[in-house]
């Protein structure tokens, strides 16, 4: 069985290829894209989905928060609604992921699909645990419980500095995007710490590189995994 860890000392999590959750055995492949706001994750998700579909793979592409009817409502509430306390924010994101895993991700993996998500549990650990100073370990435990221990087979961290991310976002900002650069710097630092703690599960790419170069690096990693 393959195990993965969110960060040093975090509760053990199990990769999608070997996990059984609620009696369901997964046979698909689970890929998460993580990184700060403005890193270019959505662009890389699109590039990868095109490559996987060209290779004849069934691909389910989704995002968090969102990806379900409940998730869409929670996304609007937490990113565009009235002020929310940090703990309430963490709980809302956990609820989104709990619903998302059961409704979308597990059924897709069970039938052998490749699931590609724009954000997953690491975002909550970085944003609420580190950025909101709630405690990375506490948020990691909450997230692990919410998703039943399901970890991606590969997490692609698109790394970008806060200033570059802010410049790319332009003038439209949700609640997270509008935070000060110090917040985004703490988020970035924790993303990198998680990747350094589990290099076998992460691919860190330079978000400042040309999009085609980043996409090629992701494809090369998945070719090594036998997916492309």
Secondary structure, DSSP 8 states (H G I E B T S, - for coil): --EE-SSTT---EEETTT-EETTEE--SEEEEEE--TTS-HHHHHHHHHHHHHHTT--EEEEESS-SSHHHHHHHHHHHHSS---HHHHHHHHHHHHHHHIIIIIHHHHHTT-EEEEE--HHHHIIIIIIIS-S-HHHHHHHHHHHTTTEE-SEEEEEE--HHHHHHHHTT---TTTTS-HHHHHHHHHHHHHHHHHTTTTEEEEETTS-HHHHHHHHHHHHHHTT--
